[in-house]
Amino acid sequence: MNLNCIIVDDEPHAVALVELLINQSTTWTLKARCYDALEALAFLKKNQVDFIFLDINMPQLTGIELAALLPPQTKIVFTTAYSEYAVESYAFETIDYLLKPITLKRFLSSVQKIEQYFLKREREPSPGVEHSLDYFFVKSGKVLRKIVLKDILYFEGEKDYVRLVTTTEQLLIYRRLKDIEEQLNPPFVRVHNSYIINYEQLSKIEDNHIYIADKRIPVSEKFRDGFMEIINKKKF
């Protein structure tokens, strides 16, 4: 796939590594190597690229600060040695988040994700999934309980059962979290091996965690992209 990109990183050896991986693994065109944020801003004012590899920890302006200055539609692959910026990075048009040191295996995974992203953009967006029900019934012990969907905060997997937490109560359901996930539509989304959340109930996102009521729930790397894609659609 023919894509144009640039690398923005203040560490010359990091730039050289990403350039080597691009040349070894892709047919992309590297348009520029920028060693600080100001150099990148100057280049991007006069040139268009499909996406940028952007380091976060740089002098003068960090990658996050630079991203905030770029046009909102700028596509970014963040590169950093620090995982704590992952959720914050998805406030932008982030395709991927690469932790240093970047291995060939992880880079090849990123190549696939990047090219799939641009292929997907060429297709017509599928219509949103409508809610099929406003409520459902669950068996908890010997009782069949009616649960209103909008009142659900999250589901938490606990070994052989699932804890269903609503605005007013908690119930134990003797089913696997995966089975429950297959029956749910938006606004429910898997964010961790142990959690499905109602994103309409979340109050904030911070440091790879989301907050619902008084619960702090981790967002794992496995589910982060899908979750942040939903959040970005609702971002001003």
C-alpha positions in Angstrom: 0.0 0.0 0.0 1.4 3.4 -1.0 1.3 5.8 2.0 3.4 8.9 2.8 4.7 9.6 6.3 7.2 11.5 8.3 9.1 10.7 11.5 9.2 13.2 14.4 11.6 12.3 17.1 14.5 14.1 18.9 16.5 10.9 19.2 18.5 10.2 16.0 18.8 6.4 16.7 15.1 6.2 17.2 14.5 7.9 13.8 17.0 5.6 12.2 15.3 2.5 13.6 11.8 3.5 12.4 13.2 4.4 9.0 14.9 1.0 8.8 11.7 -0.8 9.8 9.7 1.2 7.1 12.2 0.3 4.4 12.2 -3.4 5.4 8.5 -3.9 5.9 6.5 -1.5 3.7 6.2 0.3 0.4 5.6 3.6 2.1 7.4 6.8 1.2 9.2 8.5 4.1 8.9 12.2 3.2 11.0 13.7 6.1 12.8 13.1 9.3 12.1 15.9 11.8 14.1 16.1 15.0 11.9 18.5 17.0 8.3 19.7 17.0 9.0 23.1 15.4 10.8 21.4 12.4 7.8 19.2 12.0 5.3 22.1 12.1 7.3 23.9 9.4 7.3 20.9 7.2 3.6 20.1 7.6 2.6 23.6 6.8 3.9 23.1 3.3 3.5 19.4 2.7 0.8 16.8 3.1 1.3 13.3 4.4 -1.0 10.4 5.2 0.2 10.1 8.8 3.2 10.8 11.1 5.3 8.8 13.5 5.4 11.1 16.6 7.5 10.7 19.7 5.9 12.1 22.9 8.9 13.1 25.0 10.6 15.9 23.1 12.1 19.2 24.2 10.4 22.5 23.5 7.1 20.9 22.6 6.0 17.4 23.5 4.4 15.1 21.0 1.0 15.6 22.8 1.4 19.4 22.6 2.4 19.2 18.9 -0.6 17.0 18.2 -2.9 19.7 19.7 -1.4 22.2 17.2 -2.0 20.1 14.1 -5.2 20.0 12.1 -7.7 17.7 13.8 -7.7 15.2 10.9 -4.0 14.6 11.1 -3.4 10.9 11.6 -0.8 9.9 14.2 1.2 6.9 15.3 2.7 7.8 18.6 6.1 6.4 19.7 7.3 6.6 23.3 8.9 4.7 26.1 6.1 5.6 28.5 2.8 3.8 28.5 1.0 6.3 30.7 0.2 8.6 27.8 -1.7 5.9 25.9 -5.3 7.0 26.7 -4.4 10.7 26.4 -3.0 10.1 22.9 -6.3 8.9 21.7 -7.8 12.3 22.1 -6.3 12.8 18.6 -6.6 10.9 15.3 -4.4 8.1 16.7 -3.9 5.0 14.6 -1.5 3.2 16.9 0.7 3.6 20.0 4.1 2.1 19.8 6.1 1.5 23.0 9.9 1.8 22.7 12.1 -0.2 22.1 10.0 -1.0 19.0 10.5 -4.6 17.9 10.1 -5.9 14.3 7.2 -8.0 15.4 5.3 -5.1 17.0 6.1 -2.9 14.0 4.7 -5.5 11.6 1.5 -5.5 13.7 1.4 -1.8 13.5 1.9 -1.9 9.7 -1.2 -4.1 9.4 -3.2 -1.8 11.6 -2.2 1.3 9.7 -3.0 -0.1 6.3 -6.3 -1.6 7.5 -7.2 1.9 8.9 -6.7 3.5 5.5 -8.4 0.7 3.6 -11.4 1.1 6.0 -11.6 4.8 5.3 -12.1 4.1 1.6 -15.2 2.1 2.3 -18.6 3.5 3.1 -19.2 3.6 6.9 -21.7 1.0 8.1 -24.8 2.3 9.8 -24.8 2.4 13.5 -26.3 -0.4 15.5 -29.6 0.4 17.0 -30.6 -0.7 20.5 -32.7 -3.8 20.1 -34.1 -3.8 23.6 -34.5 -1.3 26.4 -34.3 -4.0 29.1 -33.7 -7.7 29.6 -34.1 -10.4 32.2 -31.3 -12.1 34.1 -31.4 -15.0 36.5 -29.7 -14.3 39.8 -30.0 -17.2 42.2 -33.6 -18.3 42.1 -34.9 -14.9 41.0 -35.5 -13.6 37.5 -34.7 -9.9 37.5 -35.7 -7.2 35.0 -32.7 -5.0 34.2 -33.1 -1.7 32.4 -30.2 -1.2 30.0 -29.6 2.5 30.6 -29.2 1.8 34.4 -26.3 -0.6 33.9 -22.9 0.8 34.9 -20.6 -2.2 34.0 -20.2 -6.0 34.0 -17.2 -7.4 35.8 -16.0 -11.0 35.2 -15.1 -12.9 38.3 -14.0 -16.5 37.6 -17.2 -18.6 37.0 -19.6 -15.7 37.1 -20.2 -12.1 36.2 -21.0 -9.2 38.5 -23.6 -6.9 37.0 -23.5 -3.4 38.6 -26.3 -1.0 38.0 -27.1 2.4 39.5 -29.0 0.8 42.4 -27.7 -2.8 42.9 -25.3 -5.5 42.2 -26.2 -9.0 40.9 -24.2 -12.2 40.3 -24.9 -13.9 37.0 -23.5 -17.4 36.4 -22.4 -16.9 32.8 -19.1 -16.1 31.1 -18.4 -12.4 30.3 -17.8 -13.4 26.7 -21.3 -14.9 26.3 -22.8 -11.7 27.7 -20.6 -9.5 25.4 -22.0 -11.4 22.3 -25.6 -10.3 23.3 -24.8 -6.7 23.9 -24.9 -3.7 21.5 -23.7 -0.1 22.0 -23.5 1.7 24.4 -21.8 -1.4 25.9 -18.1 -2.0 25.0 -15.4 -4.4 26.2 -12.5 -2.5 27.7 -10.6 -5.2 29.5 -10.6 -9.0 29.8 -12.6 -8.5 33.0 -14.9 -5.6 32.1 -17.7 -4.5 29.8 -18.8 -1.0 30.5 -21.7 1.3 29.5 -19.9 4.2 28.0 -22.9 6.5 28.5 -22.3 6.1 32.3 -18.5 7.0 32.3 -17.5 10.3 33.9 -13.9 10.6 32.8 -10.9 8.9 31.1 -7.5 9.3 32.7 -4.1 7.4 32.7 -5.4 4.2 30.9 -8.4 4.1 33.2 -12.0 5.1 33.0 -14.2 6.2 35.9 -17.8 5.1 36.4 -19.5 6.2 39.6 -16.9 5.5 42.2 -15.3 2.6 40.2 -11.8 2.9 38.5 -11.7 0.5 35.6 -8.5 -0.3 33.6 -8.5 -0.1 29.8 -6.2 -2.8 28.4 -4.1 -2.5 25.2 -6.1 -5.3 23.6 -9.4 -3.3 23.7 -8.1 0.3 23.8 -8.3 1.0 20.0 -11.9 -0.1 19.7 -12.9 1.8 22.8 -11.2 5.0 21.8 -12.6 4.9 18.3 -16.1 5.1 19.9 -15.1 7.9 22.2 -13.5 9.9 19.4 -16.7 9.9 17.5 -18.4 11.7 20.4 -15.6 14.1 21.0 -15.9 17.9 20.4 
